[in-house]
């Protein structure tokens, strides 16, 4: 739901408010986005620990880099600041 910045819950219709218990606990995905296009979403299995090795060996090597190459061809500059 979108509401103006600074809105209080009492100013928003109760029908639009939802509690977290009605939503999924979490979903972790990864995607590459550029002016040339986007890749498919890569869904991370629940409970997987994302560390440097998993990021490099699974996300990049198996999923994102092949998808990025299909969108960008040989034109590729990679920049992913830590988050």
GICORKA-V682613 format. One line per field, one symbol per residue. burial: I if it has 16 or more other ideal C-beta (glycine too) atoms within 10 Angstrom, else O. A space follows every 10 residues. Layout:
# GICORKA-V682613
burial=???
This chain:
# GICORKA-V682613
burial=OOOOOOOOOO OOOOOOOOOO OOOOOOOOOI OIOOOOOOIO OIOOOOOOOO OOOOOOOIII OOIIIOIIOO OIOOOOOOOO OOO
